[in-house]
Amino acid sequence: MEAAYWSHRGPAPVMLSSHRHDDLEINLVLDGRLDYRFGGTDVSVHAGEVALFWGWTPHQLIGEGPGARAGSGDFLWAHIPLGDVLAWGLPDHDLGAMLLNRPVLVPAVAAGRDVESMFVSWQRDFADDGAELIAGLEAQAFVRRLLRHHRDTIDLRPDGGHGPAGMDRVIDMVRFVVGRFRDPIEVADVAEAAHLHPHHAMTVFRQDVGSTIVEYLTRCRVAEAQRLLATTSMTTAEVAHAAGFGSQSSFYAHFTRARGCAPGEYRARVR
C-alpha cells in the first residue's frame, strides 16, 4: 500500500502473510477483537482500544478473537504517511514508542473525544483535497493525546527520557532517510546522522526497526516511485532519478521485486 492519508470502516481483512507499509497505522476496535502477529509476537487489540504502530514493522492480522465469526467485528482504520508524522515534531520518546516492533495500545476514551465520529469524518475528509489539511491536524491532535496518555501510564519522563535506550539514535536515522532518500545517500551517511559507526548503526537499526537500513532506504524510494508513476506523466527514467535510484536497471529490479510488476505495468493499473 502506498503511503497516503486513508481511513476506512469495515471487517478485518484476511492476511495470508505479514506485510509492510511506510506509514502510521491506527486501529480502533468498536466491537470484537483484533489479533495481530508482530514479528513472531502475538498482540490483541480489544474493544474500546486504539492501536498505533508504524506499518513498516512486519505485521499480520491472524483473527478476530477465539470463536468469532469472520467479519463479525466492527473496526475503524486509518493510515497517516510517516513523513507527515515526522514533520509533526513529536517528542522523541513519543515517536520512539511508535517506531518499536509492537503497537502502542491506548483506551479510546483517552482521546477525550467521540473517536468513532472522528474516524467516520476522516473517511470523507481524507478524500477531499480541501478538507485533508483539517483532518490531518485533527489526526495529529488525536495521536498526541493518545501518546501523552501512554507516556503517563508507563511513567516515562518527558524531561530528558527518550523511551528505550538508544531509540533516539534510531529516530535520527529514520528522519534522515525519510528526508534524504531521493539523494545518493549510503549507509555511512545514515550512520553519521546519528553519530554512530556504520556497523553499529546497522545493528541498532535492524534491532529496533526490523529491517536493514538499505531495505528501508529502498522501500522509501519504491514508495516515491509509486507516487510519481500514479500522479505524474514523468518517464520511467525520470521517475527512477527523482525517486533516488542510481540507475534504471536498479530501479526496475527493486520496483519489480517490491511490487510484483514492472513500473510501466504498475502505471497502467493505477491510472
PAZAPA-4460 file (N, C-alpha, C; in steps of 0.05 Angstrom, whole numbers, plus 32768, in hexadecimal, padded with zeros to 4 digits):
% residues 271
    n_x    n_y    n_z   ca_x   ca_y   ca_z    c_x    c_y    c_z   seq   type   mol
   8011   7FE8   8000   8000   8000   8000   8012   8019   8000     1      M     A
   800B   802C   7FF0   801A   8045   7FEF   8014   8056   8008     2      E     A
   8028   8065   8010   8024   8076   8027   8012   808D   801F     3      A     A
   7FFB   8090   802C   7FE8   80A5   8027   7FD4   80A6   803D     4      A     A
   7FC8   80BE   8041   7FB2   80C0   8054   7F9B   80AE   804B     5      Y     A
   7F91   809E   805D   7F7D   808A   8056   7F6D   8082   806F     6      W     A
   7F53   807F   806D   7F43   8076   8083   7F2C   8065   8078     7      S     A
   7F25   8051   8088   7F11   803D   807F   7F04   8030   8097     8      H     A
   7EEB   8028   8093   7EDC   8019   80A7   7ED4   7FFE   809B     9      R     A
   7EDA   7FE9   80A9   7ED3   7FCF   809D   7EDF   7FB8   80AD    10      G     A
   7EDA   7F9F   80A4   7EE4   7F88   80B2   7F02   7F85   80AF    11      P     A
   7F0D   7F73   80BF   7F2A   7F6F   80BE   7F31   7F60   80A3    12      A     A
   7F44   7F6A   8094   7F4B   7F5D   807B   7F59   7F42   8080    13      P     A
   7F56   7F30   806E   7F65   7F16   8070   7F82   7F1B   8067    14      V     A
   7F95   7F13   8078   7FB1   7F16   8071   7FBE   7EFB   8072    15      M     A
   7FC6   7EF1   805B   7FD3   7ED7   805A   7FF0   7ED8   8062    16      L     A
   7FFB   7EF0   8062   8017   7EF3   806B   801B   7F0F   8076    17      S     A
   8032   7F14   8081   8037   7F2F   808C   803C   7F43   8076    18      S     A
   8039   7F5C   807B   803E   7F71   8067   8048   7F8A   8074    19      H     A
   8050   7F9D   8064   805B   7FB7   806E   804F   7FCD   805E    20      R     A
   804E   7FE5   806A   8047   7FFD   805B   8053   8014   806B    21      H     A
   805E   8028   805D   806E   803C   806B   805E   8054   8075    22      D     A
   804C   804E   8088   803D   8064   8094   8034   805C   80B0    23      D     A
   8028   806E   80BE   801D   8069   80D8   8001   805C   80D5    24      L     A
   7FFD   8045   80E0   7FE2   8039   80DF   7FD4   803C   80FA    25      E     A
   7FBB   8042   80F9   7FAA   8046   8110   7F92   8033   810E    26      I     A
   7F8E   8022   8121   7F77   8010   8122   7F66   8017   813A    27      N     A
   7F4C   8019   8136   7F39   801C   814C   7F26   8005   814C    28      L     A
   7F25   7FF6   8162   7F13   7FDF   8164   7EF9   7FE8   8173    29      V     A
   7EE3   7FE9   8164   7ECA   7FF0   8170   7EBC   7FD8   817C    30      L     A
   7EBF   7FC1   816E   7EB2   7FA8   8178   7EC3   7F91   816E    31      D     A
   7EC7   7F7D   8180   7ED7   7F66   8178   7EF4   7F69   8182    32      G     A
   7F07   7F5D   8172   7F23   7F5E   817A   7F34   7F59   8161    33      R     A
   7F4A   7F66   8160   7F5E   7F62   814B   7F76   7F53   8156    34      L     A
   7F7D   7F3D   814A   7F95   7F2E   8151   7FAA   7F32   813C    35      D     A
   7FC0   7F3D   8144   7FD7   7F42   8132   7FEE   7F30   8138    36      Y     A
   8000   7F2E   8125   801B   7F22   8129   802F   7F37   8120    37      R     A
   803F   7F40   8132   8054   7F54   812C   806F   7F46   812F    38      F     A
   807B   7F3E   8118   8095   7F32   8118   8097   7F1A   812B    39      G     A
   8083   7F09   812C   8083   7EF2   813C   8076   7EF5   8157    40      G     A
   806F   7F0E   815F   8062   7F13   8178   8044   7F18   8174    41      T     A
   8033   7F0A   8182   8016   7F0E   817F   800C   7F24   8191    42      D     A
   7FFC   7F36   8186   7FF1   7F4D   8194   7FD3   7F4F   818F    43      V     A
   7FC3   7F53   81A3   7FA6   7F56   81A0   7F9D   7F73   81A6    44      S     A
   7F8B   7F7D   8195   7F7F   7F98   819A   7F62   7F93   81A0    45      V     A
   7F59   7F9B   81B7   7F3E   7F95   81C0   7F2B   7FAC   81BB    46      H     A
   7F11   7FA6   81BE   7EFC   7FBB   81BA   7F02   7FD2   81CD    47      A     A
   7F00   7FEB   81C1   7F05   8003   81D1   7F22   800B   81D1    48      G     A
   7F33   7FFD   81C2   7F4F   8004   81C1   7F57   800F   81A6    49      E     A
   7F6B   801F   81A6   7F78   8029   818D   7F94   801F   818C    50      V     A
   7F9C   8015   8175   7FB8   800C   8170   7FC5   8020   815D    51      A     A
   7FDD   8028   8164   7FEE   803A   8154   8007   802B   814E    52      L     A
   800F   8029   8134   8029   801C   812E   8033   8025   8113    53      F     A
   804D   8023   8110   805A   8029   80F6   8056   8011   80E4    54      W     A
   804A   8016   80CD   8044   7FFF   80BB   805C   7FF2   80AF    55      G     A
   8074   7FFD   80B2   808C   7FF0   80A8   8092   7FD7   80B7    56      W     A
   8089   7FD5   80D0   808D   7FBD   80DF   807D   7FA6   80D3    57      T     A
   8089   7F90   80CB   8079   7F7A   80BF   8063   7F71   80D1    58      P     A
   804A   7F72   80C7   8033   7F6B   80D8   801F   7F5C   80C8    59      H     A
   8010   7F4C   80D6   7FFB   7F3B   80C9   7FE3   7F38   80DC    60      Q     A
   7FCB   7F3D   80D1   7FB3   7F38   80E0   7FAD   7F1A   80DE    61      L     A
   7FAB   7F0E   80F6   7FA7   7EF1   80F6   7F8B   7EE9   8100    62      I     A
   7F7A   7EFC   8107   7F5F   7EF5   810F   7F51   7F0C   811E    63      G     A
   7F38   7F06   8125   7F28   7F19   8134   7F20   7F0E   814F    64      E     A
   7F32   7EFE   815A   7F2C   7EF2   8175   7F21   7ED6   8172    65      G     A
   7F24   7EC6   8187   7F1B   7EAA   8187   7EFC   7EA8   8184    66      P     A
   7EF3   7E98   8171   7ED7   7E93   816D   7EC8   7EA9   815E    67      G     A
   7ED7   7EBE   8156   7EC9   7ED4   8148   7EC4   7ECB   812B    68      A     A
   7EAD   7ED3   8121   7EA6   7ECE   8105   7EB4   7EE3   80F4    69      R     A
   7EC1   7EDA   80DE   7ECF   7EEC   80CD   7EBD   7F03   80C4    70      A     A
   7EC7   7F1B   80C7   7EB8   7F33   80BF   7EA3   7F3C   80D3    71      G     A
   7EA3   7F30   80EB   7E8E   7F38   80FF   7E96   7F50   8110    72      S     A
   7EB0   7F57   8110   7EB8   7F6E   8121   7EB3   7F88   8113    73      G     A
   7EB8   7F9E   8121   7EB4   7FB9   8117   7ECD   7FC8   811C    74      D     A
   7EDB   7FCF   8106   7EF6   7FDB   8109   7EF8   7FF4   80F7    75      F     A
   7F08   8007   8100   7F0F   801F   80F1   7F2D   8020   80ED    76      L     A
   7F35   8028   80D5   7F51   8028   80CE   7F59   8043   80C3    77      W     A
   7F72   804B   80C8   7F7C   8064   80BC   7F9A   8061   80B7    78      A     A
   7FA4   806D   80A2   7FC1   806D   809C   7FC9   808A   8098    79      H     A
   7FE0   8091   80A3   7FEC   80AC   80A0   8009   80A9   8097    80      I     A
   8011   80B6   8081   802C   80B4   8077   8041   80BA   808C    81      P     A
   8056   80A9   808D   806B   80AD   80A1   8078   80C8   809F    82      L     A
   807C   80D1   8086   8088   80EB   8082   8079   8101   8090    83      G     A
   805E   8100   808F   804E   8114   809C   8050   8111   80BB    84      D     A
   8051   80F9   80C4   8053   80F4   80E1   806E   80FF   80EC    85      V     A
   8084   80FB   80DD   809E   8105   80E5   809E   8124   80E5    86      L     A
   808E   8130   80D3   808D   814D   80D1   807E   8159   80E8    87      A     A
   806F   8149   80F7   8060   8154   810E   8072   815D   8124    88      W     A
   808B   8154   8125   809D   815C   813A   8096   814F   8155    89      G     A
   808D   8136   8155   8087   8128   816E   80A0   8124   817F    90      L     A
   809D   8125   8199   80B4   811F   81AB   80BF   8103   81A4    91      P     A
   80D9   8100   81A6   80E5   80E7   819E   80DA   80CF   81AD    92      D     A
   80D4   80D2   81C7   80CA   80BB   81D6   80AE   80B3   81CB    93      H     A
   809E   80C6   81C1   8084   80BE   81B5   8088   80B2   819A    94      D     A
   8099   80BE   8189   809E   80B2   816F   80AB   8097   8172    95      L     A
   80BD   8094   8184   80CB   807B   8189   80B8   8065   8190    96      G     A
   80A3   806B   81A0   8090   8057   81A8   8082   804B   8190    97      A     A
   807C   805C   817B   806E   8052   8164   8081   8043   8150    98      M     A
   809B   8048   8152   80AE   803C   813F   80B8   8021   8149    99      L     A
   80B0   8019   8160   80B8   7FFF   816A   80A9   7FE9   815B   100      L     A
   80B2   7FD0   815E   80A6   7FB9   8150   808D   7FAF   815E   101      N     A
   807D   7FC0   8168   8064   7FB9   8175   8052   7FD1   8176   102      R     A
   8038   7FCD   8177   8026   7FE4   8177   8024   7FF2   8193   103      P     A
   801D   800B   8192   8015   8019   81AB   7FF7   8015   81AE   104      V     A
   7FEF   800B   81C5   7FD2   8006   81CA   7FC8   8019   81DF   105      L     A
   7FB3   8027   81D8   7FA8   803C   81E9   7F89   803B   81E9   106      V     A
   7F7C   803E   8200   7F5F   803F   8200   7F55   8057   81F0   107      P     A
   7F40   8053   81E0   7F36   8068   81CF   7F2D   8080   81DF   108      A     A
   7F23   807C   81F7   7F19   8092   8208   7F2F   80A6   820E   109      V     A
   7F49   809D   820C   7F5F   80B0   8212   7F60   80C7   81FE   110      A     A
   7F53   80C4   81E7   7F53   80DA   81D3   7F41   80F1   81DC   111      A     A
   7F2E   80EB   81EF   7F1C   8100   81F8   7F09   810A   81E3   112      G     A
   7F04   80FA   81CE   7EF3   8101   81B8   7EE1   80E9   81B0   113      R     A
   7ECE   80EF   819F   7EBE   80D9   8193   7ECF   80CE   817C   114      D     A
   7EDF   80BA   8182   7EF3   80B0   816F   7EE5   80A4   8157   115      V     A
   7ECF   8096   815B   7EC1   8089   8145   7EB9   809E   8130   116      E     A
   7EAC   80B4   8139   7EA4   80C9   8126   7EBB   80D6   8118   117      S     A
   7ED2   80D9   8127   7EE9   80E5   811B   7EF4   80D4   8104   118      M     A
   7EF5   80B9   8109   7EFF   80A7   80F4   7EEC   80A8   80DB   119      F     A
   7ED3   80A9   80E0   7EBF   80AA   80CA   7EC3   80C3   80BA   120      V     A
   7EC8   80DA   80C7   7ECD   80F3   80B9   7EE6   80F2   80A9   121      S     A
   7EFB   80E3   80B3   7F14   80E1   80A4   7F0F   80D2   808A   122      W     A
   7EFD   80BF   8089   7EF8   80B0   8070   7EF1   80C4   805A   123      Q     A
   7EE1   80D7   8061   7ED9   80EB   804D   7EEE   8100   8048   124      R     A
   7EFB   810A   805E   7F0D   8120   805C   7F28   8119   804E   125      D     A
   7F32   8100   8053   7F4B   80F8   8046   7F48   80F6   8028   126      F     A
   7F30   80F3   801E   7F2B   80F1   8001   7F25   810C   7FF5   127      A     A
   7F25   8121   8005   7F1F   813C   7FFC   7F37   814E   8000   128      D     A
   7F43   8157   7FEA   7F5C   8167   7FEC   7F58   8180   7FFE   129      D     A
   7F40   818B   7FFD   7F3B   81A3   800D   7F38   819E   802A   130      G     A
   7F31   8185   8032   7F2D   817E   804E   7F43   816D   805A   131      A     A
   7F56   8164   8049   7F6B   8152   8053   7F7C   815F   8068   132      E     A
   7F82   8179   8064   7F92   8187   8078   7F85   8188   8093   133      L     A
   7F6B   818E   8093   7F5C   818E   80AC   7F5D   8173   80BA   134      I     A
   7F57   815E   80AA   7F57   8143   80B5   7F73   813B   80BF   135      A     A
   7F88   8144   80B0   7FA3   813E   80B9   7FAA   814B   80D3   136      G     A
   7FA2   8164   80D7   7FA7   8172   80F1   7F98   8164   8107   137      L     A
   7F7F   815B   8102   7F70   814D   8116   7F7D   8132   811C   138      E     A
   7F87   8125   8108   7F95   810B   810D   7FAE   810F   811E   139      A     A
   7FBC   8125   8119   7FD4   812A   8129   7FCD   812F   8146   140      Q     A
   7FB8   813E   814B   7FB0   8143   8167   7FA7   8129   8174   141      A     A
   7F98   8119   8165   7F8F   80FF   816F   7FA7   80ED   8177   142      F     A
   7FBA   80EB   8165   7FD2   80DA   816B   7FE1   80E5   8183   143      V     A
   7FE4   8100   8184   7FF3   810C   819B   7FE5   8106   81B6   144      R     A
   7FCB   8107   81B6   7FBC   8101   81CF   7FC0   80E4   81D8   145      R     A
   7FBF   80D2   81C4   7FC2   80B6   81CB   7FDF   80B0   81D5   146      L     A
   7FF2   80BC   81C8   800E   80B8   81D0   8014   80C4   81EB   147      L     A
   8007   80DB   81F1   800B   80E7   820C   8000   80D4   8221   148      R     A
   7FE8   80C8   821B   7FDD   80B5   822E   7FEF   809D   8231   149      H     A
   7FFA   8093   821C   800C   807C   821D   8024   8083   822D   150      H     A
   8030   809A   8229   8048   80A2   8237   8042   80A4   8255   151      R     A
   802B   80B0   825C   8024   80B3   8278   801F   8097   8285   152      D     A
   8013   8085   8275   800D   806B   8280   8026   805B   8287   153      T     A
   803A   805C   8276   8052   804D   827B   8068   805D   8289   154      I     A
   8060   8076   8291   8070   8087   82A2   808B   808E   8295   155      D     A
   808A   8094   827A   80A2   809E   826D   80A3   80BC   8273   156      L     A
   80BB   80C6   8277   80BF   80E2   827E   80C5   80F2   8265   157      R     A
   80B5   8106   825E   80BA   8116   8246   80D2   8129   8249   158      P     A
   80DC   812C   8262   80F2   813F   8266   810D   8132   8264   159      D     A
   8112   8124   824E   812C   8119   824A   812C   80FC   8242   160      G     A
   8116   80ED   8248   8115   80D2   823F   810E   80CF   8222   161      G     A
   811A   80BC   8214   8114   80B8   81F8   8108   809D   81F3   162      H     A
   80FB   8091   8207   80F0   8077   8203   8106   8063   8206   163      G     A
   8105   804C   81F7   8119   8038   81F9   8134   8043   81F2   164      P     A
   8149   8038   8200   8164   8042   81FC   816C   8040   81DF   165      A     A
   8178   8055   81D4   8181   8055   81B9   816C   805B   81A4   166      G     A
   8153   805D   81AC   813E   8061   8198   8140   807C   818B   167      M     A
   814C   808F   8198   814F   80AA   818C   8161   80A9   8174   168      D     A
   8175   8096   8175   8187   8093   815E   8178   8087   8146   169      R     A
   8167   8074   814C   8157   8068   8137   8145   807D   812A   170      V     A
   8139   808E   813A   8128   80A3   8130   8138   80B6   811E   171      I     A
   8150   80BD   8127   8161   80CE   8116   8166   80C1   80FB   172      D     A
   816A   80A7   80FA   816F   809A   80E1   8156   8099   80D0   173      M     A
   813F   8093   80DC   8126   8093   80CD   8120   80AE   80C1   174      V     A
   8124   80C3   80D1   811F   80DF   80C8   8131   80E5   80B0   175      R     A
   814A   80DD   80B2   815D   80E2   809D   8155   80D4   8083   176      F     A
   814E   80BB   8085   8147   80AC   806D   812E   80B7   8060   177      V     A
   8119   80BD   8070   8100   80C8   8066   8105   80E3   8058   178      V     A
   8117   80F2   8062   811C   810D   8057   8130   810D   8040   179      G     A
   8140   80F8   803D   8156   80F8   8029   8156   80E1   8016   180      R     A
   8142   80D0   8016   8143   80B7   8006   8146   80BD   7FE8   181      F     A
   813E   80D5   7FDF   8140   80DC   7FC3   815C   80E2   7FBA   182      R     A
   816E   80E6   7FCE   818A   80EC   7FC9   819A   80D2   7FC8   183      D     A
   81B2   80D3   7FBD   81C3   80BB   7FBC   81D0   80B5   7FD6   184      P     A
   81C0   80AF   7FEB   81CB   80AA   8005   81D1   808C   8009   185      I     A
   81E3   8086   801B   81EB   806B   8022   81E9   8066   8040   186      E     A
   81EF   804E   8048   81ED   8046   8064   81FE   8058   8075   187      V     A
   8216   805F   806C   8228   806F   807B   821C   808B   8081   188      A     A
   820E   8096   806D   8201   80B0   8071   81EB   80AE   8086   189      D     A
   81DB   8099   8085   81C6   8095   8099   81D2   8092   80B5   190      V     A
   81E7   8083   80B7   81F4   807E   80D1   8200   8099   80DC   191      A     A
   820B   80A8   80CA   8217   80C2   80D3   8202   80D5   80DE   192      E     A
   81E9   80D3   80D3   81D3   80E4   80DC   81CD   80DE   80FA   193      A     A
   81D3   80C6   8102   81CD   80BE   811E   81E7   80BC   812F   194      A     A
   81FE   80C5   8123   8218   80C4   8130   821F   80A8   8139   195      H     A
   821B   8095   8127   8221   8079   812D   8234   806E   8118   196      L     A
   8243   805A   8120   8254   804B   810C   8240   803B   80FB   197      H     A
   8246   803A   80E0   8233   802C   80CE   822B   8010   80D7   198      P     A
   823E   8000   80E1   8237   7FE5   80EA   8224   7FE5   8101   199      H     A
   822A   7FF7   8114   8218   7FF9   812C   81FD   8004   8124   200      H     A
   81FD   8017   8111   81E3   8023   8108   81D2   800D   80FB   201      A     A
   81DE   7FFC   80EB   81CF   7FE7   80DD   81C3   7FD3   80F2   202      M     A
   81D2   7FCD   8107   81C8   7FBB   811B   81B1   7FC7   812B   203      T     A
   81B4   7FE0   8133   819F   7FEE   8143   8186   7FF2   8132   204      V     A
   8189   7FFA   8119   8173   7FFE   8107   8163   7FE5   8103   205      F     A
   8171   7FCF   80FD   8163   7FB6   80F8   8155   7FAC   8111   206      R     A
   8162   7FAF   8128   8156   7FA6   8141   813C   7FB4   8148   207      Q     A
   813C   7FCF   8144   8124   7FDE   814C   8110   7FE2   8136   208      D     A
   8118   7FE2   811D   8106   7FE7   8107   80FC   7FCD   80FA   209      V     A
   810D   7FB8   80FB   8104   7F9F   80EF   810D   7F9B   80D2   210      G     A
   811D   7FAD   80C8   8128   7FAB   80AD   8143   7FB8   80AC   211      S     A
   8152   7FB4   8097   816C   7FC1   8094   8168   7FDD   808A   212      T     A
   817D   7FED   808D   817C   8009   8084   8177   8009   8065   213      I     A
   8185   7FF7   8057   8183   7FF6   803A   8166   7FEE   8032   214      V     A
   815B   7FDB   8040   813F   7FD3   803A   812C   7FEA   803E   215      E     A
   812F   7FF9   8053   811D   800F   8059   8121   8026   8045   216      Y     A
   813A   802B   803E   8140   8040   802A   8133   8039   800F   217      L     A
   8136   8020   8007   812A   8016   7FEE   810C   8018   7FEF   218      T     A
   8100   8012   8006   80E3   8013   8009   80D9   8030   8005   219      R     A
   80E7   8043   8010   80DF   805F   800D   80E1   8067   7FEF   220      C     A
   80F5   805E   7FE2   80F8   8065   7FC5   80E3   8058   7FB4   221      R     A
   80DC   803F   7FBA   80C7   8031   7FAB   80AC   803F   7FB0   222      V     A
   80A7   8047   7FC9   808D   8054   7FCF   808B   806F   7FC0   223      A     A
   80A2   807E   7FBE   80A2   8097   7FAF   809E   8092   7F91   224      E     A
   80AA   807D   7F87   80A6   8076   7F6B   8089   806F   7F65   225      A     A
   807C   8060   7F78   8060   805A   7F74   804F   8074   7F72   226      Q     A
   8055   8087   7F84   8047   80A0   7F84   804A   80AF   7F69   227      R     A
   8063   80B0   7F60   8068   80BF   7F47   805C   80B1   7F2F   228      L     A
   805D   8097   7F2E   8051   8088   7F18   8033   808C   7F17   229      L     A
   8027   808E   7F2F   8009   8090   7F30   7FFF   80AD   7F2C   230      A     A
   8010   80C1   7F31   8006   80DC   7F32   8013   80EF   7F1E   231      T     A
   8028   80E6   7F0F   8036   80F8   7EFC   8038   80EA   7EE1   232      T     A
   8041   80FA   7ECE   8046   80EF   7EB3   8064   80EB   7EAE   233      S     A
   8074   80EB   7EC3   8091   80E8   7EC0   8097   80CD   7EB3   234      M     A
   80AC   80CB   7EA4   80B5   80B2   7E98   80C0   80A1   7EAF   235      T     A
   80C3   8087   7EA9   80CD   8075   7EBE   80EA   807C   7EC5   236      T     A
   80F9   8086   7EB1   8115   808F   7EB7   8114   80A7   7ECA   237      A     A
   8102   80B9   7EC6   80FF   80D1   7ED7   80F6   80C9   7EF3   238      E     A
   80E4   80B6   7EF4   80DA   80AC   7F0E   80F1   809F   7F1D   239      V     A
   8100   808F   7F10   8117   8081   7F1D   812A   8095   7F29   240      A     A
   8130   80AA   7F1B   8143   80BF   7F25   8136   80CF   7F3C   241      H     A
   811D   80D7   7F38   8110   80E7   7F4D   810B   80D8   7F67   242      A     A
   8108   80BD   7F65   8104   80AD   7F7D   811D   80A5   7F8B   243      A     A
   8134   80AB   7F7F   814E   80A6   7F8C   815D   808E   7F83   244      G     A
   8153   8080   7F6E   8161   8069   7F65   8179   8071   7F53   245      F     A
   818F   8063   7F56   81A7   806B   7F48   81A7   8064   7F2A   246      G     A
   8196   8051   7F22   8194   8049   7F06   8179   803E   7F00   247      S     A
   8172   803D   7EE6   8158   8031   7EDF   8157   8013   7EE5   248      Q     A
   816E   8006   7EE1   816E   7FE9   7EE6   8169   7FE3   7F04   249      S     A
   8175   7FF4   7F15   8170   7FF0   7F32   8153   7FF6   7F39   250      S     A
   8148   800B   7F2D   812C   8012   7F31   811A   7FFC   7F29   251      F     A
   811D   7FF1   7F11   810C   7FDB   7F07   810E   7FC3   7F19   252      Y     A
   8126   7FBC   7F21   812A   7FA4   7F32   811D   7FA7   7F4D   253      A     A
   8122   7FBD   7F5A   8116   7FC1   7F75   80F8   7FC5   7F74   254      H     A
   80EF   7FD4   7F60   80D2   7FD9   7F5E   80C3   7FBF   7F58   255      F     A
   80CD   7FB0   7F45   80BF   7F97   7F3E   80BF   7F83   7F55   256      T     A
   80D5   7F82   7F64   80D7   7F70   7F7B   80C3   7F78   7F91   257      R     A
   80C0   7F92   7F95   80AE   7F9C   7FAA   8091   7F9B   7FA3   258      A     A
   808A   7FA2   7F8A   806E   7FA4   7F82   8064   7F8C   7F71   259      R     A
   8076   7F7B   7F68   806D   7F64   7F59   8066   7F6A   7F3C   260      G     A
   806D   7F81   7F33   8069   7F88   7F17   807C   7F9F   7F0F   261      C     A
   8081   7FA2   7EF5   8093   7FB7   7EEC   8086   7FD3   7EEF   262      A     A
   8096   7FE8   7EF0   808B   8003   7EF4   8075   800A   7EDF   263      P     A
   807A   8004   7EC6   8066   800A   7EB1   804B   7FFC   7EB6   264      G     A
   804D   7FE3   7EBE   8034   7FD4   7EC4   8026   7FE0   7EDC   265      E     A
   8035   7FE8   7EF0   8029   7FF4   7F08   801A   800D   7F00   266      Y     A
   8027   801E   7EF0   801A   8037   7EE7   8000   8031   7ED9   267      R     A
   8000   801D   7EC8   7FE8   8017   7EB8   7FD1   800E   7ECB   268      A     A
   7FD8   8001   7EE1   7FC3   7FF7   7EF3   7FB6   800D   7F03   269      R     A
   7FC6   8021   7F0B   7FBC   8035   7F1E   7FB2   804E   7F11   270      V     A
   7FB5   8051   7EF6   7FAC   806A   7EE9   7F95   8064   7ED6   271      R     A
***
